[in-house]
Amino acid sequence: MKNLFFLIIGGLLVSLSPALACDGEAQFIAKVGSRNFSLSQGCKVTLTEVRHFSSNPFCPLSLEEINTSGLLVGTLNGHECAYDIGDEVSGVAVKQGARFILE
């Protein structure tokens, strides 16, 4: 009976913890399809020619979600995008609130 209790509690904790831990994540390799820079938001890109896209099974994120809002990527000198159209970009896209960032 004691073991059954721990299994039930453990299962509940495992099933609830991913929902509390993240909004969405996906690992990818793709090319930059478009880019847009603004001083207020930084550099946002969309992804095209995707070679690999693997969404986190516990915190799923789709390519459509990323491309709708744009993926925030690094900047050079604080005022230009680090990526050009056609450059390959890879990493983990993470949803933070209403924005998507490259980690």
N, C-alpha and C positions, 0 to 999 in steps of 0.2 A: 504494500500500500504506500509506503514511504517513497519507494522508487518511482511509482506511478505519479505521485504528486510532483516530484522533481522533474520528471519527463514532461509533464503538462506545463509547468511553470517555465522550464527551459525552452520549450517549443514556442510558448507565447512571447518570451523575450526575444528569441531569434526572429520570429515573424514580425514583431513590432519595431525592432531596432533599425532595419534598413529604411523604413518609412520616415523615421525621425532623423536619420543621419544625412540624407541627401535629397535634393530635388530632381536630379537626373545626371547621368554620366554616360559617356560613350568614348571608346578608343577609336581612332580613325587615322587613315592615310589618304590624302586627297590633294587636289590642286586648288589654288585660289581662283575662283570664278569671277569675283568682283571685289572691290575694296572701296571703303569710304572712310575718310578721316575727318573728325571734327574735334576742336579743342575741348569741348565739353564731355565727349564720350570716348575719345581715342580712336583707334583704328578697328573697324569692323570689316570682316570678310565673309563671303559666302563660299561654300565648298562645291566643287565639281570634279568630274573624273575620279570618283571615289574608288580606290583600290582595296580598301579595308574599312569596315565599319562594324564595330561590335558594341552593342548597347549593354550596359550593366543590367543583369537580369533582375536585380532588386530595386534599382533606381533607373528605369529605362529613359532613354532620350533618343528622339528620332532626328534624322537628317533634316526633315522638313521643319522641325521646331528650330533647329540651329539656323537654317537658311532664311527663315521668316524674319527673325530678329537680327541676325548677323552674329558672328563669333568675334569677341574682342581678343585681339592678338597684340603682340608687342609693338612698340614704336621705336624709331630711331631719333635721337636728339629731342625727343618729346614732341615733335611736330610733323612726323611723317611715318607712314606705315613701314613696318619691317619686311613686309612681303609685297611682291608685285603680282599682277595677274599672271597666272600660269606657273608660279612657284609652287613647289610641293611643300605641304605643311602636314605635320603629324603630331599626335599627342592625345591628350584626353580633354574632351569638351565637358565642362561642368556647368550645370545650371545653378545660378545664385540669384534667387528671387526672380526678377523678370529679365535678367541678362545671362548671356552665355560667355564663359571665359575659356581660354586655352591654358591648360596646365602642362 
